[in-house]
């Protein structure tokens, strides 16, 4: 009797082991498949970020040309914009889901930036700067309307 129970136990353990490894093999593709969208989404995000940065650089180059800045003004202009860009990013990163307080903080910082830029630029350059900002705002609105955000949905 002893000898018939032992092979049965061993066979049962082998069957259980086979079942477990079969389940693990089935789980592996699922986890890989679940990770694939995340990798794709991250690549899309990075691509959009790179496009945004390139567009920002082109806009800044066009603005600097329109403003006809001196070398000293260019350096200060870049420093001011870099400083405030970092502040904006900090606010966005620290946003705890409270969009209203984030918006208010960004508006306040934007006012501070505007004061510094007005002090740096001549009155004519500042007016050109404000006109450029308004054009960019209008361009963003028209782009967002094409993507289905905001605008007339009726």
Secondary structure, DSSP 8 states (H G I E B T S, - for coil): -HHHHHHHHHHHHHHHHHHHHHHHHHHHHHHHHHHHHHHHHHHHHHHHHHHHHHHHHHHHHHHHHHHT--HHHHHHHHHHHHHHHHHHHHHHHH--S-HHHHHHHHHHHHHHHHHHHHHHS-HHHHHHHHHHHHHHHHHHHHHHHHTTSSS---
